[in-house]
């Protein structure tokens, strides 16, 4: 996992002009939270931690918003990210994942771009941090993120 933080506004605004396209046959969903089982299936395919339905309900309740990418024909969840905030200075992006395969990089780019667009509209001026898999590094850099600014390293501790 890597931690990335937003860069100065000038760089971010230039990067923001690079709008990735959603592949044909897919749609963005900002309205409905994904089914916890479908989300866990996607996370497992991406080798990320899964959670109980109760934990997902609490995560959705505490999130400012969530964004899904769904394959229209099958209704399959193929991408996801959610945001939390203190509604003051900070925003955190969580669970950034896209289905492994030939479209993974493009789906991640769309998720990151749309997440930043939403944050600029809803919570402008907030510092943004994200804990994300290494596969998303290009999408994050393309949108103006830098990895480990000033030597900041992410740490975690799992309570049991």
KEBA-80000 format. One line per 5 residues: their letters; for each residue x, y, z of N, C-alpha, C. Coordinates in Angstrom, 2 decimals, always signed. Each point is the difference from the previous one (the first is absolute). Last residue first. Layout:
<pts>
A) X Y Z X Y Z X Y Z; ...;
</pts>
This chain:
<pts>
XXXXX) -7.69 -6.22 +17.29 -0.64 -1.32 -0.04 -0.88 -0.18 +1.20; +2.53 +4.10 -3.29 -0.50 -0.41 +1.31 -0.71 -1.34 -0.13; +3.96 +2.26 -3.09 -1.30 -0.65 -0.03 -0.38 -0.45 +1.40; +3.23 +3.94 -2.33 -0.04 -0.97 +1.07 -1.40 -0.58 +0.02; +3.62 +3.16 -3.41 -1.31 -0.46 +0.44 +0.17 -1.01 +1.12;
XXXXX) +2.56 +4.25 -3.22 +0.13 -1.11 +0.93 -1.41 -0.42 +0.38; +2.95 +3.22 -3.95 -1.25 -0.44 +0.63 +0.31 -1.19 +0.91; +3.31 +4.23 -1.42 -0.29 -1.42 -0.22 -1.28 -0.37 +0.73; +2.99 +4.62 -1.91 -1.09 -0.52 +0.82 -0.24 -1.46 -0.38; +3.27 +3.31 -1.92 +0.38 -1.21 +0.71 -1.08 -0.59 +0.90;
XXXXX) -0.55 +3.85 -2.99 +0.85 +0.33 +1.15 +0.33 -1.22 +0.86; -3.68 -1.28 -3.21 +0.58 +1.34 +0.04 +0.78 +0.22 +1.29; -1.99 -4.26 -2.50 +0.79 +0.25 +1.20 +0.64 +1.38 +0.03; -2.03 -0.69 -4.54 +0.12 -1.08 +0.96 +0.90 +0.41 +1.14; -3.41 +3.02 -3.25 +1.39 -0.39 +0.16 +0.06 -1.05 +1.10;
XXXXX) -4.00 +2.01 -3.73 +0.44 -0.46 +1.31 +1.50 -0.24 -0.01; -2.87 +1.39 -3.86 +0.68 +1.00 +0.82 +0.38 -0.42 +1.40; -2.06 -2.49 -3.87 -0.96 +0.97 +0.52 +0.62 +0.97 +1.01; +2.50 -3.55 -2.04 -0.61 +0.71 -1.13 -0.98 +1.07 +0.45; +1.93 -2.94 +3.22 +0.97 +0.98 -0.49 -0.57 +0.82 -1.15;
XXXXX) -2.65 -3.53 +1.63 +0.14 +1.04 +1.01 +0.97 +1.09 -0.46; -0.55 -3.82 -2.71 -1.24 +0.79 +0.01 +0.09 +1.15 +0.99; +3.58 -3.07 -0.07 -0.03 +0.81 -1.22 -1.24 +0.89 -0.02; +0.41 -3.10 +3.64 +0.99 +1.07 +0.03 -0.06 +0.89 -1.24; -2.53 -4.16 +1.41 -0.67 +1.27 -0.26 +0.97 +1.18 -0.09;
XXXXX) +1.31 -4.53 +1.08 -0.52 -0.02 -1.36 -0.64 +1.33 -0.37; +1.56 -1.00 +4.48 +1.02 +0.49 -0.92 -0.49 +0.06 -1.44; -3.58 +0.46 +4.03 +0.93 -1.01 -0.51 +0.96 +0.60 -1.03; -2.01 +3.14 +3.95 -0.45 -0.71 -1.20 +1.02 -1.03 -0.44; -1.73 +4.19 +3.50 +0.76 -1.21 +0.18 -0.48 -0.92 -1.10;
XXXXX) -0.19 +5.61 +0.60 -0.56 -1.28 -0.44 +0.98 -1.11 +0.31; -1.48 +5.72 +0.83 +0.96 -1.09 +0.11 -0.71 -1.29 -0.38; -0.57 +5.81 -0.28 -0.48 -1.34 -0.36 +1.11 -1.01 +0.21; -1.80 +5.25 +1.69 +1.16 -0.83 -0.29 -0.51 -1.42 -0.23; -3.19 +4.32 -0.88 +0.44 -1.00 +0.95 +1.28 -0.69 -0.48;
XXXXX) -2.62 +3.38 -2.47 +1.02 +0.49 +0.91 +0.48 -1.00 +1.03; -4.91 -0.55 -2.13 +1.16 +0.67 -0.58 +0.98 +0.46 +1.08; -4.13 -3.35 -0.37 +0.90 +0.39 +1.09 +1.26 +0.69 -0.55; -3.71 -1.21 -2.96 -0.61 -0.15 +1.31 +0.86 +0.55 +1.14; +1.48 +0.10 -4.65 -1.33 +0.57 +0.04 -0.57 +0.03 +1.43;
XXXXX) +4.18 -2.02 -0.91 +0.12 +1.43 -0.33 -1.35 +0.71 +0.10; +0.14 -4.69 +0.56 +0.57 +0.70 +1.15 +0.16 +1.49 -0.27; -1.52 -2.84 -3.51 -0.99 +0.08 +1.08 +0.52 +0.81 +1.18; +3.01 -0.90 -3.49 -1.05 +0.91 -0.48 -1.06 +0.19 +1.09; +3.35 -3.18 +0.77 +0.51 +1.37 +0.13 -1.02 +1.02 -0.46;
XXXXX) -1.09 -4.53 -0.56 +0.11 +0.30 +1.43 +0.48 +1.43 +0.21; -0.09 -1.68 -4.38 -1.35 +0.33 +0.48 +0.02 +0.33 +1.49; +4.08 -1.43 -1.93 -0.42 +1.26 -0.59 -1.37 +0.43 +0.54; +1.63 -4.22 +1.26 +0.79 +1.06 +0.62 -0.45 +1.37 -0.51; -2.01 -3.82 -1.95 -0.37 +0.13 +1.41 +0.73 +1.17 +0.66;
XXXXX) +1.16 -1.14 -4.45 -1.34 +0.60 +0.06 -0.42 +0.22 +1.46; +4.02 -2.29 -0.74 +0.15 +1.40 -0.41 -1.34 +0.72 +0.07; +0.05 -4.64 +0.77 +0.59 +0.72 +1.12 +0.14 +1.49 -0.32; -1.45 -2.80 -3.46 -1.04 +0.12 +1.02 +0.52 +0.75 +1.23; +3.07 -1.00 -3.41 -0.96 +0.99 -0.47 -1.11 +0.22 +1.03;
XXXXX) +3.20 -3.38 +0.81 +0.63 +1.32 +0.07 -0.97 +1.10 -0.41; -1.50 -4.55 -0.40 +0.21 +0.42 +1.38 +0.59 +1.41 +0.10; -1.25 -3.02 -3.90 -0.59 +1.32 +0.22 +0.29 +0.58 +1.38; +1.47 -4.44 -1.49 +0.50 +0.97 -0.99 -0.54 +1.41 +0.21; +0.08 -3.10 +4.33 -0.19 -0.32 -1.41 +0.48 +1.14 -0.87;
XXXXX) -2.05 -0.47 +5.37 +1.21 -0.32 -0.75 -0.34 -0.39 -1.44; -3.07 +3.34 +2.97 +0.12 -1.41 -0.38 +1.30 -0.22 -0.79; -0.19 +3.95 +3.48 -0.61 -0.26 -1.31 +0.33 -1.43 -0.37; +0.11 +3.75 +4.62 +0.26 -1.27 -0.68 -0.69 -0.03 -1.35; +0.82 +2.97 +4.90 +0.15 +0.21 -1.44 +0.39 -1.33 -0.65;
XXXXX) -1.10 +1.35 +4.87 -0.49 -1.15 -0.78 +0.03 +0.24 -1.51; +0.25 +4.48 +2.75 +0.17 -1.37 +0.49 -0.48 -0.99 -1.05; +1.53 +5.59 +1.13 -0.60 -0.93 -0.95 +0.37 -1.41 +0.43; -0.41 +4.96 +2.74 +0.71 -1.26 -0.24 -0.78 -0.82 -1.00; +0.54 +5.50 +1.82 -0.79 -1.04 -0.66 +0.90 -1.22 -0.15;
XXXXX) -0.03 +5.10 +2.99 +0.53 -1.27 -0.49 -1.05 -0.90 -0.64; -0.60 +4.48 +2.22 +1.26 +0.09 -0.73 +0.42 -1.27 -0.72; -4.64 +0.65 +1.77 +0.75 +1.21 +0.28 +1.21 +0.10 -0.91; -3.17 -3.73 +0.62 -0.76 +1.15 -0.50 +0.67 +1.33 +0.34; +1.56 -4.65 +0.51 -0.34 +0.70 +1.23 -0.81 +1.26 -0.30;
XXXXX) +0.14 -4.69 -3.06 +0.55 +1.33 +0.24 -0.36 +0.49 +1.38; +0.10 -4.44 -4.06 -0.39 +0.47 +1.31 +0.66 +1.36 +0.21; -1.26 -3.52 -4.50 +0.68 +1.11 +0.65 -0.57 +0.25 +1.38; +0.61 -4.25 -4.10 -0.87 +0.79 +0.87 +0.83 +1.05 +0.71; -0.11 -3.80 -4.57 +0.75 +0.88 +0.89 -1.01 +0.73 +0.88;
XXXXX) +0.32 -4.21 -4.24 -0.58 +0.61 +1.19 +1.01 +0.92 +0.67; -1.42 -3.75 -4.53 +0.85 +1.04 +0.56 -0.68 +0.67 +1.17; -1.96 -3.64 -2.47 +1.37 -0.15 -0.50 +0.95 +1.07 +0.53; -5.20 -2.74 +0.49 +0.83 +1.06 +0.56 +1.44 -0.24 -0.43; -4.43 -1.75 -2.75 +1.11 -0.37 +0.85 +0.76 +1.24 +0.48;
XXXXX) -3.91 -0.88 -3.14 -0.25 +0.64 +1.28 +1.10 -0.26 +1.01; -0.46 -1.29 -4.83 -0.14 -1.00 +1.05 -0.36 +0.60 +1.36; +0.42 +2.86 -3.87 -0.64 -1.22 -0.51 -0.26 -1.01 +1.11; +2.39 +4.21 +0.86 -1.45 +0.09 -0.20 -0.64 -1.32 -0.39; +4.21 +1.10 +3.22 -0.12 -0.48 -1.37 -1.50 -0.13 -0.27;
XXXXX) +2.10 +3.46 +3.64 -0.76 -1.23 -0.22 +0.03 -0.34 -1.48; +2.48 +3.20 +4.14 -0.09 -0.21 -1.44 -0.61 -1.38 -0.18; -0.21 +3.79 +4.29 +0.17 -1.34 -0.56 +0.04 +0.08 -1.52; +0.52 +3.24 +4.82 -0.12 -0.05 -1.45 +0.28 -1.42 -0.46; -1.42 +3.28 +4.68 +0.65 -1.20 -0.54 -0.28 -0.02 -1.49;
XXXXX) -0.04 +3.79 +4.52 -0.56 -0.58 -1.21 +0.77 -1.26 -0.36; +0.45 +1.96 +4.22 -0.59 +1.18 -0.62 -0.70 -0.43 -1.27; +0.68 -3.44 +4.17 +0.62 +0.53 -1.21 -0.74 +1.24 -0.49; -1.27 -2.95 +3.72 +1.02 +0.99 +0.37 +0.69 +0.63 -1.21; -3.32 -3.43 -0.51 -0.63 +1.03 +0.82 +0.98 +1.13 +0.32;
XXXXX) +1.56 -3.86 -2.23 -0.82 +0.82 -0.90 -0.65 +1.15 +0.76; +2.44 -3.12 +2.55 +0.91 +0.75 -0.89 -0.79 +0.90 -0.94; -2.44 -2.96 +2.76 +0.59 +1.08 +0.79 +0.93 +0.85 -0.86; -1.78 -3.82 -1.98 -1.10 +0.93 +0.29 +0.52 +1.20 +0.78; +2.99 -3.53 -0.82 -0.25 +0.81 -1.20 -1.12 +1.01 +0.25;
XXXXX) +0.94 -3.06 +3.41 +1.11 +0.95 -0.13 -0.19 +0.88 -1.23; -3.08 -3.47 +0.65 -0.17 +1.01 +1.03 +1.10 +1.06 -0.08; +0.27 -3.78 -2.80 -1.07 +0.89 -0.45 -0.23 +1.12 +1.00; +4.89 -2.06 +0.01 -1.36 -0.51 +0.19 -1.01 +1.01 -0.54; +4.93 -0.26 -2.19 -0.62 +0.37 +1.27 -1.41 -0.57 +0.08;
XXXXX) +5.36 -0.41 -2.73 -1.46 +0.02 -0.08 -0.56 +0.27 +1.40; +5.03 +1.08 -2.68 -0.77 -0.51 +1.14 -1.50 +0.13 -0.24; +3.29 -0.57 -4.23 -0.20 +0.98 +1.07 -0.86 -0.63 +1.09; +1.37 -1.58 -4.64 +0.86 -0.37 +1.14 +0.00 +1.04 +1.11; -2.73 -0.33 -4.11 +1.09 +0.98 -0.01 +0.99 -0.23 +1.15;
XXXXX) -3.89 -2.65 -0.44 +0.66 -0.14 -1.30 +1.21 +0.92 -0.11; -2.73 +0.40 +3.82 +0.75 -1.25 +0.04 +0.75 -0.24 -1.31; -2.92 +3.71 +0.25 +1.18 +0.19 +0.84 +0.87 -1.25 +0.06; -4.14 -0.30 -2.24 +0.93 +0.85 -0.74 +1.29 +0.20 +0.80; -3.44 -2.29 +2.15 +0.50 -0.82 -1.11 +1.03 +0.79 -0.82;
XXXXX) -2.28 +2.26 +3.44 +0.99 -0.93 +0.54 +0.59 -0.89 -1.10; -3.52 +2.83 -1.20 +1.18 +0.79 +0.31 +1.11 -0.90 +0.56; -4.18 -1.93 -0.79 +0.63 +0.33 -1.28 +1.28 +0.80 +0.23; -2.58 -0.99 +3.77 +0.57 -1.24 -0.54 +0.71 +0.27 -1.33; -2.34 +3.61 +2.11 +1.23 -0.38 +0.70 +0.65 -1.29 -0.53;
XXXXX) -2.87 +3.40 -3.06 -0.30 -1.13 +0.85 +1.30 -0.42 +0.70; -0.13 +5.04 -1.57 +0.01 -1.34 -0.56 -0.41 -1.04 +1.05; -1.92 +5.05 -0.03 +1.20 -0.72 +0.44 -0.03 -1.41 -0.58; -2.37 +4.19 -2.45 -0.23 -1.19 +0.80 +1.33 -0.59 +0.49; +0.14 +4.16 -2.53 -1.22 +0.00 +0.80 -0.09 -1.18 +0.97;
XXXXX) +3.30 +1.17 -3.56 +0.25 +0.76 +1.23 -1.16 -0.09 +0.97; +2.15 -2.60 -4.62 -1.13 +0.04 +0.91 +0.42 +0.70 +1.29; +1.49 -0.90 -5.66 +0.36 +0.47 +1.35 -1.27 +0.03 +0.84; +1.04 -3.33 -4.39 -0.63 +1.22 +0.48 +0.52 +0.32 +1.40; +1.11 -3.08 -4.99 +0.13 +0.18 +1.44 -0.71 +1.28 +0.40;
XXXXX) +0.54 -1.53 -4.57 -0.61 -1.12 +0.70 +0.10 +0.07 +1.52; +3.69 +2.53 -2.96 -1.39 -0.30 -0.38 -0.51 -1.22 +0.77; +3.84 +2.86 +2.38 -0.15 -0.88 -1.16 -1.48 -0.23 -0.33; +1.89 +4.50 +2.19 -0.57 -1.25 +0.46 -0.18 -0.90 -1.21; +3.75 +3.95 +0.22 -1.34 -0.40 -0.45 -0.41 -1.32 +0.61;
XXXXX) +3.44 +4.23 +1.78 -0.08 -1.34 -0.58 -1.45 -0.36 -0.35; +2.58 +4.89 +0.42 -1.17 -0.76 +0.42 -0.04 -1.36 -0.67; +3.32 +4.20 +1.06 +0.18 -1.31 -0.63 -1.14 -0.92 +0.45; +0.50 +4.35 +1.80 -0.45 +0.12 -1.37 +0.11 -1.32 -0.76; +1.65 +0.60 +4.47 -1.44 -0.22 -0.02 -0.56 +0.09 -1.42;
XXXXX) +4.56 +1.06 +1.07 -0.23 -1.44 -0.10 -1.49 -0.31 -0.16; +1.22 +4.45 +0.75 +0.48 -0.44 -1.31 -0.25 -1.49 -0.20; -1.03 +1.78 +4.19 -0.93 +0.51 -1.00 +0.44 -0.39 -1.41; +2.81 -1.13 +3.64 -1.23 -0.77 +0.02 -0.96 +0.48 -1.08; +4.00 +2.39 +0.70 +0.27 -1.30 -0.59 -1.28 -0.82 -0.10;
XXXXX) -0.32 +4.15 +2.19 +0.36 +0.20 -1.41 +0.22 -1.34 -0.70; -0.90 +0.11 +4.78 -1.15 +0.21 -0.87 +0.39 +0.10 -1.47; +3.20 -2.82 +3.34 -0.51 +1.37 -0.08 -1.05 +0.15 -1.09; +0.20 -4.89 +1.63 +1.06 +0.95 -0.28 -0.57 +1.41 -0.01; -1.76 -4.64 +2.71 -0.21 +0.94 -1.10 +1.17 +0.96 -0.10;
XXXXX) +0.80 -4.95 +1.92 -0.67 +1.23 +0.42 -0.11 +0.93 -1.18; +0.80 -5.64 +1.38 +0.22 +1.10 -0.91 -0.77 +1.20 +0.51; +1.96 -5.28 +1.46 -0.76 +1.18 +0.40 +0.35 +1.10 -0.98; -0.08 -5.65 -0.41 +0.75 +1.23 -0.04 -0.89 +1.12 +0.49; +0.59 -5.80 +0.18 -0.85 +1.17 +0.00 +0.89 +1.23 +0.00;
</pts>
